[in-house]
Amino acid sequence: MKIRIITFLLSATALSACTTAQEINRPDGVTEYLVACGASTGWNICYNRANELCPGGYETLTEEWGFNRKEMRIECPND
């Protein structure tokens, strides 16, 4: 049982390490985030990161994917 828990925690840590977020401050005062995930990472990991950044909900402005990564640009309308 301990091995399963340790394996799960290591997997979760490894997957979260594949996600980055960059804060973008627009001239109109609105803050956007660029969330980037590895290409082999599922979109759900990107969505989880977006939920961490915007716990009150977020609006997806763009979603793009390519050979080596996925990106989504979001804003937190409730913040």
C-alpha positions as CSV (number, residue, x, y, z in Angstrom):
1,M,0.0,0.0,0.0
2,K,2.8,2.4,0.8
3,I,4.4,1.8,-2.5
4,R,1.2,2.7,-4.3
5,I,1.0,6.0,-2.4
6,I,4.6,6.8,-3.0
7,T,4.3,6.0,-6.7
8,F,1.1,8.2,-7.0
9,L,2.9,11.1,-5.2
10,L,5.9,10.9,-7.4
11,S,3.8,10.7,-10.6
12,A,1.7,13.7,-9.5
13,T,4.9,15.7,-8.8
14,A,6.4,14.7,-12.1
15,L,3.3,15.8,-14.1
16,S,2.9,19.1,-12.3
17,A,6.6,19.9,-13.0
18,C,5.7,19.7,-16.7
19,T,3.4,22.7,-16.4
20,T,4.4,26.4,-16.3
21,A,2.4,29.6,-16.0
22,Q,3.5,33.1,-17.0
23,E,1.6,36.1,-15.7
24,I,0.9,38.7,-18.4
25,N,-0.3,42.2,-17.3
26,R,-2.2,43.9,-20.1
27,P,-2.2,47.7,-20.5
28,D,-5.9,47.8,-19.6
29,G,-5.1,46.4,-16.1
30,V,-6.4,42.8,-16.8
31,T,-4.1,40.0,-15.8
32,E,-3.8,37.0,-18.2
33,Y,-1.9,33.8,-17.7
34,L,-0.1,31.7,-20.3
35,V,-0.2,28.1,-19.1
36,A,2.2,25.8,-21.0
37,C,2.2,22.0,-20.7
38,G,4.4,19.3,-22.2
39,A,3.0,17.7,-25.4
40,S,2.8,14.3,-23.7
41,T,0.8,15.8,-20.8
42,G,-3.0,15.6,-21.0
43,W,-5.0,18.8,-21.3
44,N,-6.5,18.0,-17.9
45,I,-3.1,18.9,-16.3
46,C,-3.3,22.3,-18.0
47,Y,-6.9,22.7,-16.9
48,N,-5.9,21.8,-13.3
49,R,-3.2,24.5,-13.4
50,A,-5.6,27.0,-14.7
51,N,-8.0,26.2,-11.8
52,E,-5.1,26.7,-9.3
53,L,-4.4,30.1,-10.8
54,C,-8.1,31.1,-11.0
55,P,-10.0,29.3,-8.2
56,G,-13.1,31.4,-8.9
57,G,-13.2,30.2,-12.5
58,Y,-11.4,31.3,-15.7
59,E,-12.1,32.2,-19.3
60,T,-10.1,30.5,-22.0
61,L,-8.8,33.0,-24.5
62,T,-6.8,30.7,-26.7
63,E,-5.7,27.0,-26.8
64,E,-2.9,25.9,-29.1
65,W,-0.8,22.8,-29.3
66,G,2.2,21.8,-31.3
67,F,4.9,19.1,-31.6
68,N,6.5,19.8,-28.2
69,R,3.9,21.6,-26.0
70,K,0.4,22.8,-25.4
71,E,-0.5,26.3,-24.4
72,M,-3.6,28.0,-23.2
73,R,-4.1,31.7,-22.5
74,I,-6.6,32.4,-19.7
75,E,-7.9,35.3,-17.6
76,C,-9.6,35.2,-14.2
77,P,-12.8,37.3,-14.6
78,N,-13.7,37.1,-10.9
79,D,-10.4,38.4,-9.6
